[in-house]
């Protein structure tokens, strides 16, 4: 219904009336602005970036670029304090407004009141993938050849390489897409659920660290 829903505890949700239909929510932009939740809204016939603090009002920005994903995407943030400009939102996977699969990695920066996108096509699948930050690198957990593999980037998502064999997933880790990945304050990786190769919902949780992952 293109409405936004807010919750303080993740259990009880309330609908928030918005000025414009909300198409996508990308999360908090890693910048110093107050209204820093980035969304895509539909403004008449145009799809535009917008920023908001609580969804009660929208600060409209520029139109989204051609091919930009608006559904089923994955995101993570880069906020490297020693470099003032290294405050990016990284997006990949998903589909654009026409339902076309996205196989690019997009880097977004908030520059002079506009969202500045840079994109780069990659030579591996990003469908059903998950981005996350770990040990000053960006990781991508993605399906490949009937299993899941890790790719890493130290260049803010623009250049990628497959993680070495010491960072491979255990054989018990079944193929999946659209899993959720979170990192806790003790540097543990949590992988929740996902969808199996036969489109069944996986109800399991994996916890570990790079080089050590086991089923919970």
C-alpha positions in Angstrom: 0.0 0.0 0.0 3.1 2.2 -0.1 2.6 3.4 3.4 5.3 3.5 6.2 5.0 1.7 9.5 6.9 2.7 12.6 7.7 0.6 15.7 9.7 1.2 18.9 10.1 -2.4 19.8 9.8 -4.3 16.5 6.6 -6.0 17.8 3.9 -3.3 17.7 3.6 -1.3 14.6 1.7 1.9 13.7 1.0 3.3 10.2 2.5 6.7 9.6 0.6 8.9 7.1 3.1 10.3 4.6 3.0 13.2 2.1 3.8 10.9 -0.8 3.7 7.2 -1.5 6.8 5.5 -0.1 8.2 3.0 -2.5 11.4 1.9 -0.8 13.2 2.5 2.5 17.0 2.3 2.3 17.9 3.2 5.9 19.9 5.9 7.5 22.4 7.8 5.4 25.8 7.9 7.1 26.0 11.7 7.2 25.6 14.4 9.8 22.1 15.6 8.7 19.1 15.1 10.9 16.6 14.0 8.3 18.9 11.2 7.2 16.6 8.2 6.5 16.7 7.7 2.8 13.6 6.6 0.9 12.3 6.5 -2.6 8.9 8.1 -3.2 6.6 8.6 -6.1 6.0 12.2 -6.9 3.4 12.3 -9.7 5.0 10.2 -12.5 8.6 10.5 -11.1 10.4 8.3 -8.7 12.6 10.4 -6.5 15.0 10.1 -3.5 13.8 11.8 -0.4 15.0 12.2 3.2 13.0 12.1 6.3 13.3 12.1 10.1 10.0 10.4 11.1 8.1 10.0 7.8 5.7 12.8 8.8 7.3 15.0 6.2 9.6 14.4 3.2 12.5 16.4 1.9 12.4 15.7 -1.8 15.6 15.3 -3.7 16.6 14.3 -7.2 15.1 11.5 -9.4 16.5 8.0 -9.1 18.8 6.9 -12.0 17.7 4.4 -14.6 18.1 0.9 -13.4 18.2 1.7 -9.8 16.7 -1.0 -7.6 13.6 -0.3 -5.6 12.7 -3.7 -4.3 14.4 -6.9 -2.9 17.7 -5.1 -2.6 20.3 -5.3 0.1 22.2 -2.4 1.8 25.0 -1.5 4.1 26.7 1.7 5.1 30.3 2.9 5.0 31.3 5.6 7.5 35.1 5.8 7.7 35.8 8.8 10.0 39.4 9.6 9.0 38.1 10.3 5.4 35.4 12.9 5.4 34.0 11.8 2.1 33.9 8.1 2.9 30.3 8.2 4.1 28.3 6.0 1.7 25.3 3.9 1.4 26.0 0.7 -0.6 23.1 -1.1 -2.4 23.0 -4.1 -4.7 20.6 -6.8 -5.9 16.9 -6.3 -6.3 14.8 -5.0 -9.3 14.2 -1.6 -10.8 10.9 0.1 -11.4 10.3 -2.1 -14.4 11.0 -5.3 -12.6 14.4 -5.7 -14.4 17.0 -7.5 -12.1 19.8 -5.2 -11.0 23.4 -6.7 -11.3 25.2 -3.5 -10.3 26.6 -2.3 -7.0 25.5 1.3 -6.3 27.3 3.7 -4.0 25.3 6.7 -2.8 26.6 9.9 -1.2 24.7 12.9 0.1 26.4 15.8 -1.7 25.1 19.4 -1.6 21.5 18.4 -1.1 21.4 15.7 -3.7 22.0 12.0 -3.8 25.0 11.3 -6.0 24.9 7.7 -7.3 27.9 5.8 -8.7 27.3 2.3 -10.1 29.5 -0.6 -11.3 28.3 -3.8 -12.8 29.8 -7.0 -11.3 30.6 -10.3 -12.9 28.9 -12.5 -10.3 25.3 -12.9 -9.3 23.9 -10.5 -6.6 20.3 -11.9 -6.7 19.2 -12.8 -3.2 22.5 -11.6 -1.7 23.2 -9.8 1.6 25.7 -7.0 2.3 27.4 -6.4 5.7 30.4 -4.7 7.2 33.0 -6.8 9.0 36.6 -5.9 10.1 36.8 -2.8 7.9 35.6 -4.6 4.8 32.3 -4.9 3.0 31.2 -8.5 2.6 28.6 -9.9 0.2 27.0 -13.2 0.9 25.6 -14.4 -2.4 24.4 -17.6 -4.2 26.8 -19.1 -6.7 26.8 -22.5 -8.5 24.4 -24.1 -6.1 26.0 -22.8 -2.9 26.6 -19.6 -1.0 30.0 -17.7 -1.2 31.5 -14.6 0.2 32.9 -11.7 -1.8 34.8 -8.8 -0.1 35.6 -5.2 -1.0 37.9 -2.7 0.6 37.1 0.0 -2.0 33.7 1.0 -0.8 31.9 -1.6 -2.9 33.3 -0.6 -6.3 35.8 -3.5 -6.7 35.3 -7.0 -5.4 37.1 -10.3 -5.0 36.0 -13.7 -3.8 37.0 -14.4 -0.2 39.8 -17.0 0.3 39.1 -20.6 1.1 39.6 -20.0 4.8 36.5 -17.8 4.7 34.2 -20.3 3.0 31.0 -21.4 4.6 30.6 -24.8 6.2 29.2 -27.7 4.1 26.2 -27.9 6.3 25.2 -24.4 5.3 22.4 -25.0 2.7 22.0 -22.9 -0.4 19.7 -19.9 0.3 18.7 -16.5 -0.9 17.3 -13.4 0.8 18.8 -14.3 4.3 19.2 -11.5 6.9 22.7 -10.8 8.2 23.5 -8.8 11.3 26.8 -8.1 13.2 26.5 -7.7 17.0 28.8 -5.6 19.3 31.0 -8.6 19.9 31.8 -9.0 16.2 29.6 -12.1 15.8 27.9 -12.7 12.5 24.2 -13.7 12.7 22.5 -15.2 9.6 18.8 -15.6 9.9 16.6 -17.7 7.7 16.4 -17.3 3.9 14.7 -19.1 1.1 16.0 -22.5 -0.1 16.6 -23.7 -3.7 13.1 -25.2 -3.7 11.6 -21.9 -2.5 11.0 -23.2 1.1 11.4 -20.8 4.0 14.4 -21.7 6.1 13.8 -21.4 9.8 17.3 -21.5 11.3 19.9 -19.2 12.7 23.7 -19.4 12.2 26.1 -17.6 14.5 29.9 -17.2 14.2 32.8 -15.2 13.0 34.8 -15.2 9.8 36.6 -18.5 9.7 34.2 -20.0 12.3 30.5 -20.4 11.6 28.1 -22.9 13.2 24.4 -23.6 13.5 22.6 -22.3 16.5 
